[in-house]
Amino acid sequence: MANTEPSTIVRPSAVKRTNIRWIGGSLVLILCLCAYLDRAVFSVTASPIMKALHISPVQFGVLTTVFSVGYFIFQIPGSILVEKRGSRLMLTVSLVLWSIFTILTGAVGSLTGLIIVRFLFGLGEAPLFPAGNNFYANWFPKHERGRSNSLMNGGAFFSNVIGPPIIVAIVGAFGWRSPFYLCGLLGILCAVIWFITMRSKPEQHRMVNEQELAYIKDSNFENSQSEAPKGQWSMFLKQRSFWMIALGYFSTLWVVQFFVYWLPYYLQAARHISFKSMGFYTSVPWIAMTIAVLVAGTLSDALLKSGKSKYVSRNVVCVISLLISGIALVLSTVASSAIGNILWISLALGMAGFSQTLAWSISTDIGQQYTSTVGGWMNMWGFIAASIVPTLAPILAKNLGWNAVLLVNAGITVLGIIGYLAINSNKPLNIKM
């Protein structure tokens, strides 16, 4: 069943173009910040959770993997639902579900309970990025998609800058369970605001005037089929770009998610950073990441507007950024000081952020109105990587040392470079039988 939100509405008649799309884009930023803040709560409260529930570090790592498994399992089904029901409904449902499971994380009292809740958390949050990308694809012309997609990623990673000190303060005042309850309630409030204020497509929103609608539609999609063709997946799976965007994003998320899961522990174990100093050292790479994802979108759109092709504006930037990321990871292993190490890591993570942001723009370039399908496929492979990293990294570190882990991560960037080079983002995927 296709999205049935009303489209015949009375529009404001002002000559000046409205900018409702940027209000919606900013709301998606807040939803992504909320989602990653919920994840940050689990990471920051790791020690008190393990102590209170008598869980070992290995078991806690399994909980992280369980979330990622649930997340990638529901990527494709969630993306299909986004195509059918629209971003407005699916972002609302997803936000309510993951907020409920955030609250339940603070309520459970056993390892088994946490395994179940964190798996369901992953299922509930899975439609977030495909739905957000679908919103940007429908609401923004192609020359603004780099900047709009950077909002989605910028919101997600900014949570790692502001979240930890706030969470630590809340835990200190009210105990480790309290931030789960507060973040869950915040998420439900955001879901209500999103559902009331936004629509899946600009033509369904009363505040979008004719000038803004014409501006969006003038260069939105290169194909205009209203329904996915029969055998859509069989067509996509036969095309190189569909597989190569999966390879590129697998590599990108491998690098990013390693630092999401293991950066604090790595700094303590390998660089002997004290827990008291952890806040500063941990925040620097994520500040670099947040700045990078915002710059990536602006740079890519500027290149596209200057007349460069989508391949140059998206793919080539991804390739260069991953190359720099891999080199920075190698150099981080030979840094003589902790601050030198963290600066190289910040560069590596920031450049991976370029790739992560522009991959979502590429998914729209080749997916067009089926961007949720392509984005969900891509994100599924990204979180397959995110499911492997939490378990593989400590095993490698135990046997070969943490430098070996960073060198493996650098090697993985080569796969991403191959993937992005092989995607033809100048040509949408063929959807005709």
N, C-alpha and C positions, 0 to 999 in steps of 0.2 A: 504494500500500500504506500503510495507516494505521499509526501508531505502535503497536508491539506489546510495550511494556514491561509486565511483570506488574503486575496491580492487586489480586489476591487475596492479601493478606498479613496477618500477625498484627501488631496495633497495640499500642503502649503503652497501659496502662489508667489512667494517672494522671488525676485529675480536673482538675488544672490544665492549661490549654491550652499546648501546645508552641508554639515560635516558629521552626520550621525554615525557614519562608518567608523570614525576615529573614537567616538564614545564607546561603540561596541567593541572595537579593538582593544581599548583600554580596560574594558570589563573582562575580556578574555585574559589579559595580563594579570588581573587581580585573581581570577579563578585559578590560573596556573601557579601564581604565588601561593595561594591557599593550599593547592594540592601538594606542592613541594614543602610547604611549611609542615603539613601533616607528616610527610616523610622525615623531615628534620627532627620532629619531636621524638620519633622512634630511635633515631641515631643518637641524639644528644642524651636521651634517658637510658642508653644501653646499660651503663654500669649499675644504676639503681634497680633496673628491671632484673638483671642477672642476679643481683644480690637478693632481691625480694622474692623472686620465684625460683631461686637455686638453679639457674641456667648457666651452662658453660659457654665460653666464647664460640666454640664450634657450633653449639646448638643455636646460638643467637645468629651466627652466619647462615644457618639453614633457614631461619625465619626470613632473612633478607632474600634468599634465593626463592623461597616459596612465594613471596610477593611478586617477584619478577616472572615466575612461571604462570601465575594467575593472570598477570598483565599481558604476557605475549599470547597466551591461549585465547584470550577474548579479543585480541586486536582485530582479526578479520570479521568475526561475527558482529563486533561493535561497530566496525566501519560500515558494514552492510546496513545496520540499523540507522546509522547516521545518514546514509544515502536515501533511505526510505522515509525516515521520520524527521530529518532536519536537525541542524545544530542546536536550535533553541531548546527543543525537548530533550535531546540526548545529553547536552551539557548539564541541564537541570537534573535529570535522572542520575547521571554519573556523579555529580557533585553531592547530591543527597545521599547516595549509596556509600561513597567513600567517607563522607562525614559521619554516617552512622557507624561504620566499621572503625573509624578513628575513635569514637566514643567507646565502642566495645573493647578496643585494645586496652584502654585504661581500666576497663571493668573486669577483664578475665583474670583468673588466678592460677593458671597452669600453662605448661608448655604446649600441651595438646590444644587448649583453647586458643593460644596465640597462633599456632599453625593454621587453624581453621579460619580465624579472623583475618590474618594477614593474607591468606590466599584469596579470601573473598574481597578484601581491600583491593588487591590487584585486579580482580575481575571488575569491580565497580569503577576503578579509575581508568581502565583501559580505553574507553572511548574519548578521553579528554583531548589528546592531541589530534586525532583524526577529526573530531568535531570542531575543534578550534581552527584547524587548517581548512576545513570545509567552510566555516564562517568567513575566513579571510578570502577564500577563493570566490565566494559569491558576492562579497561586499566590497572588494577592492579591485580596481583595474590592474592589469598585469605590471605596469611600471611602479606600482606601490606595494607589491606583494612581498618584496624583500624586507622593507621596513615594517610592514604589518606582521609578518611572521617573526621578526625579531622581537616584537612585543611579547609574543607567546613564550619564547625561550628566555627573554630577559626577565620576565616575571618569575619564571620557574627558578632561575639561578640566583636572583636577588634574595630569595627566601633564605639561601645559605649564608648571606651576609648579615641580614637583620635578625634571623630566627634564633640562632644559638644563644646570644646573650639574653634575649627575652625569655626563652625557654628555661635557661638556667635560673634566672631570677624567680620565675613562677614555681619551679621545682623547689627552690630553696624556701619559698614562703608557704607553699601549700602541698608539697609532696609530688612524687613522680607521676601520679595518675592525673593530676589536675590539668596539665596542658593538653592532654588528649580530649578531655571534656570541653575545654574552652575552644580549641581548634575545630572540634566537631560542630559546636554550636555556631561558630563563625562561618563555617562552610554552608550550613543550612540557611543562614541569613543571606549569604551571597547567592545561593541558588534561587531564593525568592526574588531578590532584586533583579537577577539576570532574566528570569522567566517573565517578570512584569514588564521590563524595559526593552527587551530586544526581540527580534524575529529572525528566522532562518535566512530570509532573503530581503534585500532592500525594498523591493516592490510591495512587501507585506507590512512595512512600517509606516505609520501615519505621518511621522515627522520628517521623512525623507521627501524632499521636494523634487520636482521634475528635472531640475538642473543637475542635482546630485545623482539621480537615477540614470540620466543620460550619460553623465561622466563615467559612472561605473560600468554601464553596459556597452559603452563605445568600444572598449578593447578588453572585454572580459574573457570570453571563451572563443576558441577557434572552431569548435564544433558545437552543435546546439540540439542534440538528441535529448529529449525529455526523459526517456526511460533507458536503462541499461539494456543492451542487446542480449538476446538469448545466447548463452555460451560465452558471456563476457570474460569469465575467468580463464576459459580454455584459450581465448584469444590473447589475453595478457600474458599467460604463462609461456607462450611461444615467442615472445619478443625479448630481445637482448636487454633493452633499457629497463624492463620490469625486474629482471634478475640483477642487473648491475646496480640499481639504486638500493637493492637489498644488501648487496655486498658493501657498498660505500657506507651505508648507515650502520651496518654490523660493526665495521671497523671504527667508525666515529663513536658509537655508544660504548664500545669496548673501552676506549681510552677515558671517556667522560665518566662512565659508571664506576671504573676502578677508583677514581678519586672521590666520587660520591661515597663509596663504601669504606675505603681504606686510608684516605689521606690522614685523618687524625692519628690512627694507630701507626701508620708508616712513619710519621714524623717523630713519634715517641720511640718506636722500636729501632729505627734506622738512624735517626738524627738526634736522638736523645733530648728532644724538646720536652720541657716540663709541662705538666697539665696546666699550671698557672699561666704559661705563655701560649697555650694552645689556641686561645681565641684569636690572637693577632695572626699567628702563622697560618691558621686554617682559613681565615677570612681573606687574606691577600689573593690567593688564586681565584676565589669566587668573585671578588671585585673585578679582577681581570676578565673573568668569564662573562660577567654581566655587561661590562663595557664592550667587549668584543662582539657579542651577539647583536647589540644595538648598532655598532659600527658596520658589521657585516651586511645588514639589511640596507643601510643607507648607501654604502659603497656599491653594492650590487645594483640597486635601483638607479644610481647615478650613471653607472656604466651602461645600463640598458637604455637609459634616456639619452645618452650621448651617441647612440647608434650602434653600440656593440651588440653582438648576438646574445641570445640566452645562454648559449654554450660558454661563451667567454665570460659573461656577467655572473654566471652561477658556477658552472663546472670548473673552469680554470681557476677561479678564486678558491674553490674547495680543494683542488689539487695542491695549489701553492700553500694554502694554510695547513693542510695535513703534512706536507713535506716539512714545513717549519716546525710543526708539532713534534714530528718524529725526531728531528735533529735536536730539538730542545730536550726531549726525554733522554736521549743519549748523553747530552752534555750535563744533564742533572746528576748523572751517576758519577761524574768526576769533579763535581763542585767541591771546593775545599772547606766551605762553611755552610752552616744551616741556612743562612739568609741567601747565599748564592744558589743553593739547592731549591729553595722555595721560589726564587725569581725565575729559574729555568722552568720549574713546574707550572708557574703562573703563565708563562709564555706558551707552554705546551697545551695547557687547558684552554687558554684564550683562543688559540688557533683552532683547536678542536671545536670550540664554540662557533667559529665562522662556518665550519663544515656542517655542524648540526643545524644551524639556522637556515642555511641556503639549501640543504637537502629538502626541507619542507617546501621551499619555493620551487625546486625542481620537480617535486611530486605533483605540484599544481600545473607546472609547465607541460608535463607529459600526460597527466591524468585528466586535465581540464575539469569538466563537471563531475568526473569520477575520481576527484582528488582524494576523497575519503577512502576509497578502495585502495588506491596506490599508497596513500599515507599510512593506512593500517597495515598493509603488507610490509612496507618499509620499517615501520615501528616494531612490528612483530619480530623481525630479524635483529633489530637493535636490542630488544629485550631478551632475545635468545643469548646474545652476547652478555647482557647484564645478568643473566642467570648463571653463566659459566664463571664470570670473574670472581664473585665472592668466595667460591670454593677453590678455584684454581690458584688465585694469588697467594694465599697463605701456604698452600702446599709447595709452590715454587720457592717462596721465601724461606721456608723451613729447610729445604734441601739445597738451594742454590744461593740464597740471599736476596734481599730486596732489590738490589741493583739488577739482578737477573729478571725480576718481574718488570722493571721499567724498560729493559731492553726488549723483552717480549712485546710489551705495549708499543714500543717504537716500531718493531717489525710488523705489527698488525696494521699500522698506518699505511704500509705499502699496499695492502689489500684494498684499503679505501681509495688510494690514489688510482689503482687500476679500475676500480668500480666507477668512480666519477669520470675518468677519461672515456669510458666505454658507453656512457649514457648519451643518447642523442636528444638533448633537451630542446633543440630547435624544432623537433617534430613530435607532435602528440602521439600517444600510443594508438595503434589501429584498433578501432572498435567495430569495424564492419566485417561481417562474415563473408 
